Amino acid sequence: MKRSELFFTLLLVPVDFVMIVLAASAAYVSRFLPVFTSVRPVIFDLTYARYLAVVVPVAFVWIAVFAFSGLYSTRRRSIGAELSRAALACSSAMAAVFAILFFSRTFFDSRFIAVAAWLLSIAFVGAGRVAVRVLQRLLLRAGVGEHRIVLIGETRGAAILSRLFARRNELGLRVVAAFPAFTGTVADSVRKMKRADRADEIWLADPEASRAAALELLEFTDTEHLGFTYTADFFSAAVGRSVQHSYAGIPVIEVRKTPLDGWGAIYKRLFDIVGSLALIILTSPIMLLVALAVALDSGFPVFWSRLDDGAPAMRIGQGGKPFRYFKFRSMKPGTHLMRYRELAHLDTRHGPLVKTKNDPRITRVGHFIRPFSLDELPEFFLVFVGRMSLVGPRPHLPEEVAAYQPLQRKALTVKPGITGLAQVSGRADLSFDEEVTLDIRYIEHWSPWLDFYILLKTPLVVLSRKGAS
């Protein structure tokens, strides 16, 4: 899912809240208009300040009702369906408010304002959502947030979809390449397009494609971190979470890679920001002590952020993209490249990973901070800026990722984490295949409760020094 889609989904929440408050305010003001006071004079004493003090908490109730009604789903809907659902949700929310007032035995001063607020909320919320939709479509027409599709299949359905997307650019779907079938040559072409950031997803528009061919294409999109959508009536047992759409009467099914999409991604990012900021504050005294200990033990720099040749230290993040990495230095300065020269005889290979036992480069302070993962405390800053997550697969070196098998690259689907399912299940004692299996299990079965479980278990695992390296 595009970041712009997540942004507009999240934007609906404050827009709805503002529109609800504006609708309630308009209902209050309209009660004092001459056209209504001439029919029935105002006999209640309700100031706008007192009224607003009731409206704001009630607006939060409405937002909760909207959420339960599916108004913040990331699934695409027609504007008519969205407005109909919004009107129904407004009516349900007002019914909930009336129920609360009834059971609390609270009498509202003006029935006119309540009814007017209900009707105006339908109009205001609908207008706000139309405005958001118009803004999103204007950006899509300018190419912002569009999905760039590689179409596989030489069928009538593929031709119809190509013409539809070319004619209606407000859908945000653009066919950038089309191939009759998926072959090795096509795979190389698509891979180059992905590297050049010219393709986002593959659509298989051939219902007669064999199951083997479809599975091959699905595995390719997993390893290359491309979206995958296919036309219906085949492959009914496809793995993953599927979402059905319809374009020009043709049913297509999108295979979701992970629950960490849509609101899952929004929730996890907000949780990472709040959690990392709190942990930075809580661990800042420890980080100051570790920095001082490193400086006194082996001098400066206290952070490991560059290689021996001066190049920045890198790790591979979500989608296979590299990012700048740093942590507290636990080894002697200028000894990173010794790993590939003088110390090669000490290496133990676990798949693409190379682990060095009894590494002589580790400093005295390093022997203490590494088992307790204190050297990794600066990673909280990488979480705060969005390079990493609190929970996820461990970030690996570029040379290690380059040696991944195709299926192992699925571990790059989400942001790397400070801790993860593999870290609380054995840490360095696990083989790489076992680590990847656990990482993929986390990606496919993510939930907020799983993150909480891992975060709560991490301190116990660290203090027990189980699997410490």
C-alpha positions in Angstrom: 0.0 0.0 0.0 1.3 3.5 -0.9 2.2 5.9 1.8 -0.2 8.5 0.2 -3.1 6.0 0.7 -2.2 5.5 4.3 -2.0 9.3 4.7 -5.5 9.8 3.3 -6.9 7.0 5.3 -5.5 8.5 8.5 -6.5 12.0 7.4 -10.2 10.9 7.4 -10.2 10.7 11.2 -9.4 14.4 12.0 -11.5 15.5 9.1 -14.5 13.6 10.4 -14.0 14.9 13.9 -13.8 18.5 12.7 -16.9 18.0 10.5 -18.9 16.5 13.4 -18.0 19.5 15.6 -18.8 21.9 12.8 -22.2 20.2 12.2 -23.1 20.4 15.9 -22.0 24.1 15.9 -24.1 24.9 12.8 -27.1 23.2 14.5 -26.6 25.4 17.6 -26.3 28.6 15.6 -29.3 27.8 13.4 -31.5 27.4 16.4 -31.1 31.2 17.0 -31.9 32.2 13.4 -35.1 34.4 13.1 -36.7 31.9 10.7 -36.8 29.4 13.6 -37.2 31.6 16.6 -40.3 33.2 15.0 -41.9 29.8 15.0 -40.7 28.7 18.5 -38.9 31.1 20.7 -35.7 30.0 22.5 -36.7 29.1 26.1 -33.5 27.3 27.3 -30.3 28.7 28.8 -27.5 26.9 27.0 -24.3 28.8 26.3 -22.1 27.8 23.4 -19.3 27.0 25.8 -21.4 24.6 27.8 -22.7 23.1 24.6 -19.2 22.6 23.1 -18.1 20.9 26.3 -20.7 18.3 25.6 -20.1 18.1 21.8 -16.3 17.4 21.9 -16.5 14.1 24.0 -19.6 13.1 22.0 -17.6 13.5 18.8 -15.2 10.9 20.0 -18.1 8.5 20.5 -19.0 9.2 16.9 -15.5 8.5 15.7 -15.6 5.1 17.5 -18.9 4.3 15.9 -17.4 5.3 12.5 -14.5 2.9 13.1 -16.8 0.0 14.0 -18.8 0.8 10.9 -15.7 0.3 8.7 -15.5 3.9 7.6 -11.7 3.8 8.1 -11.1 0.7 6.1 -8.2 0.8 3.6 -10.4 -1.1 1.1 -11.3 0.9 -2.0 -15.0 1.9 -2.4 -17.0 4.0 -4.8 -17.9 7.4 -3.5 -21.6 6.5 -3.5 -21.0 3.5 -1.3 -18.8 5.5 1.0 -21.4 8.3 1.4 -24.2 5.8 2.0 -22.1 4.1 4.7 -21.3 7.5 6.2 -25.0 8.4 6.4 -25.8 5.1 8.1 -22.9 5.6 10.5 -24.1 9.1 11.5 -27.5 7.7 12.2 -26.1 4.9 14.3 -23.9 7.3 16.2 -26.8 9.6 17.0 -28.8 6.6 18.1 -25.9 5.7 20.4 -25.9 9.3 21.8 -29.6 9.1 22.5 -29.2 5.8 24.2 -26.5 7.2 26.5 -28.6 10.2 27.3 -31.6 7.9 28.1 -29.8 5.5 30.4 -28.0 8.4 32.1 -31.3 10.2 32.6 -29.9 13.3 31.1 -32.4 15.6 29.4 -31.0 17.7 26.5 -32.2 21.3 26.3 -33.2 21.4 22.6 -34.6 18.6 20.5 -34.3 20.9 17.5 -30.5 21.1 17.9 -30.2 17.3 18.3 -32.2 16.6 15.1 -30.4 19.4 13.2 -27.0 18.1 14.3 -27.9 14.6 13.1 -29.0 15.8 9.6 -26.1 18.3 9.3 -23.6 15.7 10.3 -24.6 13.6 7.4 -24.1 16.6 5.1 -20.9 17.8 6.7 -19.2 14.4 7.1 -20.1 13.6 3.5 -18.7 16.9 2.3 -15.5 16.3 4.2 -15.0 12.9 2.7 -15.8 14.2 -0.8 -13.2 16.9 -0.3 -10.6 14.3 0.8 -11.5 12.1 -2.2 -11.2 15.0 -4.6 -7.8 16.0 -3.3 -6.6 12.4 -3.5 -7.8 12.1 -7.1 -6.1 15.4 -8.1 -2.8 14.1 -6.7 -3.4 10.7 -8.5 -3.9 12.6 -11.8 -0.6 14.3 -11.2 1.0 10.9 -10.7 1.4 11.2 -6.9 0.6 7.9 -5.2 -0.3 5.9 -8.3 0.2 2.2 -8.6 2.5 1.3 -11.4 1.4 -2.1 -12.7 3.2 -4.8 -14.8 0.4 -6.7 -16.5 1.0 -10.4 -17.3 -1.4 -12.1 -19.7 -2.5 -11.6 -23.3 -6.3 -11.9 -22.7 -9.4 -9.9 -23.3 -9.5 -9.0 -19.6 -6.0 -7.7 -19.7 -6.9 -5.5 -22.7 -10.0 -4.1 -21.0 -8.1 -3.3 -17.8 -5.4 -1.5 -19.8 -7.9 0.7 -21.6 -9.8 1.4 -18.3 -6.7 2.4 -16.4 -5.5 4.6 -19.3 -8.9 6.3 -19.5 -9.5 6.8 -15.8 -6.3 8.0 -14.2 -8.2 9.0 -11.1 -8.1 5.3 -10.2 -4.4 5.7 -9.5 -3.6 2.6 -11.6 -1.2 2.8 -14.5 0.1 0.0 -16.7 3.8 0.6 -17.2 4.5 -2.7 -19.0 2.6 -5.7 -20.4 3.8 -9.2 -21.2 2.0 -12.2 -22.6 3.5 -14.6 -20.0 6.0 -14.7 -17.2 9.3 -15.9 -18.3 12.9 -15.6 -17.1 13.5 -12.7 -19.5 10.3 -11.0 -18.2 11.5 -11.5 -14.6 14.8 -9.8 -15.4 13.0 -6.9 -17.0 10.6 -6.4 -14.1 13.5 -6.7 -11.6 15.3 -3.9 -13.4 12.1 -1.8 -13.4 11.8 -2.4 -9.7 15.4 -1.4 -9.0 14.8 1.8 -11.1 11.6 2.5 -9.0 9.4 2.2 -12.1 7.1 -0.7 -11.0 5.1 -1.3 -7.8 3.1 -4.5 -8.4 2.3 -7.3 -10.9 -1.2 -8.2 -12.0 -1.7 -11.6 -13.4 -4.6 -11.2 -15.9 -4.7 -14.7 -17.2 -7.3 -16.9 -15.5 -6.0 -19.9 -17.5 -2.5 -19.7 -16.1 -1.3 -22.9 -14.6 -1.0 -23.2 -10.8 2.8 -23.7 -11.1 3.2 -20.5 -13.1 1.0 -18.6 -10.7 3.0 -19.8 -7.7 6.2 -19.0 -9.4 5.0 -15.4 -10.0 3.8 -15.1 -6.4 7.2 -16.2 -5.1 8.8 -13.7 -7.4 6.7 -10.8 -6.0 7.5 -12.0 -2.5 11.3 -11.9 -3.0 11.2 -8.7 -5.1 8.8 -6.9 -2.7 6.2 -6.2 -5.4 2.4 -6.2 -4.9 0.6 -9.1 -6.4 -3.0 -9.1 -7.8 -4.7 -11.6 -10.0 -7.9 -12.0 -11.9 -10.4 -14.3 -10.3 -11.5 -17.9 -11.1 -8.2 -19.6 -10.6 -5.8 -20.3 -7.8 -8.6 -20.2 -5.3 -6.3 -21.7 -2.6 -3.7 -18.9 -2.9 -1.8 -18.2 0.3 -2.0 -14.9 2.2 -4.8 -12.6 3.0 -6.8 -11.7 -0.1 -9.0 -8.7 -0.9 -11.4 -8.6 -3.8 -11.9 -5.6 -6.1 -13.8 -5.1 -9.3 -12.8 -3.0 -12.3 -15.0 -2.8 -15.4 -17.0 -5.8 -14.1 -13.8 -7.9 -13.9 -13.2 -9.4 -10.4 -9.6 -9.2 -9.3 -8.0 -10.4 -6.1 -5.1 -8.7 -4.3 -2.9 -11.0 -2.2 -1.9 -9.2 1.0 1.6 -10.1 2.2 1.1 -9.3 5.8 -1.5 -7.9 8.2 1.0 -5.1 8.7 -0.8 -3.1 5.9 -3.3 -0.4 6.0 -4.3 0.4 9.6 -1.7 -2.2 10.8 1.1 -0.1 9.4 -0.4 3.1 10.8 -0.8 1.6 14.3 2.7 0.1 14.3 4.3 3.4 13.2 2.5 5.4 15.9 3.4 2.8 18.5 7.0 2.9 17.4 7.1 6.7 17.7 5.6 6.8 21.1 7.4 3.7 22.4 10.9 4.7 21.1 10.5 8.2 22.5 9.6 6.8 25.9 12.5 4.3 25.8 15.0 7.0 24.7 14.0 9.1 27.8 14.1 6.1 30.1 17.4 4.7 28.9 19.2 8.0 28.4 21.1 7.6 31.7 22.2 4.1 30.8 23.3 5.3 27.3 25.3 8.1 28.9 27.1 5.6 31.2 27.8 3.2 28.3 29.2 6.0 26.1 31.4 7.1 29.0 32.6 3.5 29.6 33.4 3.0 25.9 35.4 6.2 25.8 37.4 5.5 28.9 38.0 1.9 27.9 39.1 2.2 24.2 38.8 5.9 23.3 36.7 7.5 20.6 34.5 7.2 18.7 31.9 5.8 21.1 29.6 4.9 18.2 30.2 2.4 15.5 28.8 4.1 12.4 31.6 3.9 9.8 33.7 1.1 8.3 37.5 1.1 8.4 37.7 2.8 5.0 35.4 5.7 6.2 32.3 4.4 4.4 29.1 4.7 6.4 27.9 1.5 8.1 24.8 0.2 6.4 22.1 -2.3 7.1 19.3 -3.5 4.8 15.8 -2.4 5.7 12.3 -2.8 4.4 12.0 -3.7 0.8 15.7 -4.4 0.5 16.6 -0.7 0.9 19.9 0.1 2.7 19.9 2.7 5.6 22.6 4.3 7.7 23.2 2.3 10.9 24.9 3.0 14.2 25.3 1.5 17.7 27.7 1.7 20.6 31.1 0.5 19.6 32.0 -2.8 21.3 35.1 -3.6 19.3 38.5 -2.0 18.9 38.6 0.9 16.4 39.6 0.0 12.9 39.2 -3.7 13.2 36.0 -4.3 11.2 37.7 -5.6 8.0 39.8 -8.1 10.1 36.6 -10.2 10.1 37.2 -11.0 6.4 41.0 -11.4 6.7 42.9 -12.5 9.8 39.8 -13.9 11.6 38.3 -15.9 8.8 39.4 -19.2 10.5 37.3 -18.3 13.5 34.1 -17.9 11.5 31.1 -20.2 11.7 28.8 -19.9 8.8 25.0 -20.2 9.3 23.6 -19.7 5.8 24.4 -16.2 4.7 25.4 -15.1 8.2 28.9 -15.4 9.5 29.3 -15.5 13.3 32.7 -15.2 14.9 33.3 -17.1 18.2 35.7 -15.7 20.8 36.2 -12.6 18.7 39.5 -11.0 19.8 38.3 -7.6 18.5 35.8 -7.2 21.3 36.9 -4.7 24.0 36.6 -5.2 27.8 33.4 -3.0 27.8 32.2 -4.9 24.7 32.3 -8.2 26.6 29.8 -6.7 29.0 27.5 -4.6 26.9 27.0 -7.1 24.0 25.4 -10.0 26.0 22.9 -7.6 27.5 22.4 -5.8 24.1 23.3 -2.4 25.6 25.3 -1.7 22.5 22.1 -1.6 20.6 20.3 1.0 22.7 21.0 3.8 20.1 18.7 1.8 17.7 15.8 3.5 19.5 16.7 6.6 17.6 16.6 4.7 14.3 13.1 3.5 15.3 12.0 7.1 16.1 13.1 8.3 12.6 11.4 5.4 10.9 14.4 3.3 9.7 13.6 0.5 12.1 10.8 -0.8 14.3 10.7 -1.9 17.9 9.7 -5.4 16.8 10.6 -7.1 13.5 13.3 -9.2 11.8 16.9 -8.3 12.7 18.7 -5.9 10.2 21.5 -7.7 8.4 24.6 -6.5 6.5 24.4 -5.9 2.7 26.8 -8.7 2.0 24.7 -11.1 4.1 21.5 -10.1 2.3 23.2 -10.5 -1.1 23.6 -14.2 -0.2 20.0 -14.8 0.7 18.0 -17.4 -1.1 14.9 -16.1 -2.9 12.5 -17.2 -0.2 14.7 -15.8 2.6 14.2 -12.3 1.1 10.6 -12.4 2.3 12.1 -11.4 5.7 12.6 -7.9 4.2 8.9 -7.4 3.7 8.7 -5.2 6.9 11.0 -2.9 8.7 13.8 -4.6 10.7 13.3 -4.5 14.5 15.4 -4.1 17.6 13.8 -7.3 18.9 11.7 -10.0 17.3 10.3 -13.4 17.4 13.7 -15.0 16.6 15.4 -12.9 19.3 13.1 -14.1 22.1 13.3 -17.7 20.8 17.0 -18.3 20.9 19.0 -15.3 19.7 22.4 -16.4 18.4 21.7 -20.1 19.2 19.3 -20.3 16.2 20.5 -21.3 12.7 19.7 -18.8 10.0 17.0 -21.0 8.5 15.3 -21.2 11.9 15.6 -17.4 12.3 14.1 -16.8 8.9 11.3 -19.2 9.5 10.4 -17.3 12.7 10.6 -14.0 11.0 8.3 -15.1 8.2 5.9 -16.5 10.7 5.9 -13.0 12.5 5.3 -11.2 9.1 2.4 -13.4 8.1 0.7 -13.5 11.6 1.4 -10.1 13.0 -0.9 -8.6 15.6 -0.5 -5.9 18.2 -0.7 -8.6 20.9 2.2 -10.5 19.3 4.3 -7.3 19.5 3.3 -6.9 23.2 4.3 -10.5 23.9 7.7 -10.1 22.2 8.4 -6.8 24.0 7.5 -8.2 27.4 9.6 -11.3 26.9 12.6 -9.4 25.5 14.0 -8.2 28.9 13.7 -11.6 30.4 15.6 -13.2 27.5 18.3 -10.4 27.7 18.8 -10.7 31.4 19.0 -14.5 31.2 21.7 -14.0 28.5 20.2 -16.9 26.5 21.8 -17.1 23.1 24.0 -14.1 23.7 26.8 -13.5 21.3 
